[in-house]
Amino acid sequence: MNKTSIRWIVIAVLSAVIMTYVFLTTYSLLETSWMWGYEASQEQLFFEDQAPVPSVLSSTGSLFKAHVIRNLAKTELDWKLHTSSNFYQRHSKLNCTKWVVLTTVFEPETAVYDFFSLPDWCVVVVGDNKTPHNYLELLAKSTAVQNNIARNTIFLDVATQKQLPYKLVAKLPWNHYSRKNIGYLYAIHHGAQVIYDTDDDNLLIDPEEIPDSSSLFSEIQTFSVKSSVPVALNLYPYFAPVHKDNKTKVESMWPRGFPLDAIITSTSTSLSLIGFGGREPSVIQLLQQHDPDLDAIFRLTQPLPVYFQEPSKMIVVPKNSFAPFNAQSTLWKRSAFWGLYLPMTVTGRVSDIWRSYFMQKVLMNNNMSISYTSAKVRQDRNVHTYLGDFNSEHDLYLKAGELIQYLNKYHTKQGQSSQMKDKSVQVMQEWYEVMVEMWKIDVIQQQDLTLSRLWLEDLNNIIFNWGDSNNTK
């Protein structure tokens, strides 16, 4: 075989390899596009009428810019929440005003046992495909909680979830943190006036008590921030964080979801605190000792554990400022339950932070607020790989700063209107409007719009009325 023949054989083989690669890549992209677009193609709900706005390009890469890149069809823009007559029947006889909501894929942890021993609280544990099916049996091995399990505990395994009446259940993905939304609905349906939103690796410092939101507000020093408040507000430094081993001050510390480009300013600028005389916050973030809620960049570059030294302080986030809060140790009053929904088209490490920013916009439009308070919880974190967390938190690093600037400037149509007589409908409709806006700028995807409507309809069908404490049947 001469050299010319060999050359043509090599060229033919390389051409075949390249064509195969192109085919497989194209097929993969088409398949992915079809999977994500199936629901929209079936329902014909959405259309994109504007080309994406190019990112700002430079020698250092591209940046996310919060611009509208798509719009809803008019029929969807006009979607309204209407009074329901299709009320759901309760799943159990449990009726508590205080509920702990958590989801887990592990066997019962030490932190969980404390919740089941609290006399005034009920607990709903939302399972997933990976959660041990005999979770309650494993719990019952602890003699300390045996008597309480039947009295105050619901475990929603996979089979039980499928039997619930909520529209949201069938649409939520498995093996995702957003399954926790089912627990929120369950608690609200069964009498909740207060929800403690937590995880199974957060231990109460006082194992006999979840702090009462009203008591916290009335019994400890409550502050807000004086004038000239930044849009991105980092409150961690005001609770005196120190490294445990040598008690040295943590010079730069920020919560997960805080914009990276605001860190230096937030830690080098001292804000003035003033006494707060307003109404009780609707959401209270309890800080965590030992391994607080931090992003992977902090954990990869700075030593842990970290402890907050400030023993008794609450700081209310002022209007037109945004502070991220989590789904790990947060108290929710009934007036804010509409905002509990966790988005499902982002990772679990992003979902609760996006939720916190979305609903803060609606809170501030309706004279409600959130606050941080001194640590009441110790987090003994489940096993994580920090680089895995880093990958999951990608959106937080690249989009958080732009997102809150956009929210700060955005004016909701519902917020500008005072024509609506039903306050509950107005607030929930306004929250949905914010969700639509977040889809328009590519922060969440269309499945979250479908689910957010189902979320509101489910709330409506369990007779949820904003601010009404005697309405659950």
Protein Blocks (a to p, Z undefined) as FASTA:
>chain_A
ZZklmmmmmmmmmmmmmmmmmmmmmmmmmmmmmmmmmmmmmnomaccfbdcddddddfkb
ccdddddfbdcdfklmmpccdddfbdcddfblcdcfbdcddddfbdcdfklmmmmmpmkb
ccdddddfklcfklmmmmmmpmklmmmmmmmpccddfklmmmpmbfklmmpcghifklmm
mmmmmmmmnopabdcdddfkbccfblmbccdfklmmmmmccddddehiafbdcfklmnop
adfklopacfbdcdehiafklmmmmmmpccdddddfbdcdfbdcdddehiacddfklmmm
pccddddfblbdcddddehiacdddfkbccddfklmmmmpccfkbcfklmmmmmmmmmmm
mmmmnopacdddddfbdcddddddfklmmmmmmmmmmmmmmmmmmmmmpccfklmpckbm
blmlmmmmmmmmmmmmmmmnopacfklmmmmmmmmmmmmmnopaehiablcZZ
